[in-house]
Amino acid sequence: MLYGSETWAVKEADILRLERNDTTMIRWVCNVILKDGNASSELGERLGFDNIRNYIRRGRLKWFGHVERCSDENV
């Protein structure tokens, strides 16, 4: 779902959509509906998932480090 996200120009609306999709998928994996009253963050921690914002930020920092280490001859 986040393939190539380190190069995206992400807007706040895009992140909100990704977070909404992520919580829906986490609830589907845990077989929990919204009416059960379980917090999405708690379910994500139980599965060992990280926040989408953190995942995108880590990917961007990795990409930035890669680009900084490249020589000027590599285009």
FENCORQUI-V42281 format. One record per residue. PHI is phi in degrees with one decimal (NA if undefined). NEAR is the number of other C-alpha atoms within 8 Angstrom. D_FIRST is the distance of its C-alpha to the first C-alpha in Angstrom with 2 decimals. Layout:
# FENCORQUI-V42281
PHI&NEAR&D_FIRST ; PHI&NEAR&D_FIRST
This chain:
# FENCORQUI-V42281
NA&2&0.00 ; -110.6&5&3.81 ; -61.9&4&5.77 ; 78.6&6&9.04 ; -67.8&9&8.78 ; -69.4&9&12.29 ; -110.8&6&13.76 ; -73.1&6&12.51 ; -95.4&4&15.35 ; -88.9&6&13.88 ; -101.6&6&16.22 ; -61.0&6&16.94 ; -63.3&6&16.09 ; -65.6&8&12.51 ; -65.2&11&12.24 ; -62.9&8&14.06 ; -63.5&8&11.81 ; -64.9&9&8.74 ; -64.6&9&11.39 ; -63.4&8&12.73 ; -65.5&8&9.74 ; -62.8&9&9.44 ; -65.7&9&13.19 ; -63.7&8&13.30 ; -68.8&8&11.23 ; -63.3&11&13.45 ; -63.5&13&16.46 ; -66.8&9&15.70 ; -65.0&7&15.47 ; -81.2&7&18.66 ; 57.5&6&20.29 ; -123.3&9&21.39 ; -102.1&8&22.05 ; -61.7&7&22.55 ; -69.2&4&26.30 ; -69.4&6&26.49 ; 85.4&6&26.42 ; -84.7&8&24.08 ; -74.5&6&22.30 ; -64.1&9&18.51 ; -64.9&6&19.03 ; -65.6&8&21.43 ; -65.1&12&19.16 ; -64.0&11&16.42 ; -66.0&9&19.29 ; -63.2&7&20.59 ; -85.7&6&17.47 ; 84.3&6&17.28 ; -87.8&7&13.97 ; -100.5&8&14.10 ; -66.0&6&13.63 ; -60.9&10&10.58 ; -60.0&7&13.33 ; -66.1&8&14.70 ; -63.9&9&11.65 ; -66.5&11&11.32 ; -62.1&9&15.13 ; -62.1&8&15.49 ; -63.0&10&13.37 ; -65.9&11&15.54 ; -66.3&8&18.62 ; -61.9&8&18.01 ; -63.9&9&17.65 ; -61.5&8&20.71 ; -62.5&8&22.66 ; -61.9&8&21.96 ; -65.3&7&23.18 ; -65.8&7&26.16 ; -79.0&6&27.23 ; -66.9&7&27.24 ; -75.9&6&30.68 ; -70.9&5&31.69 ; -75.4&4&32.34 ; -81.7&5&28.68 ; -114.4&3&27.30
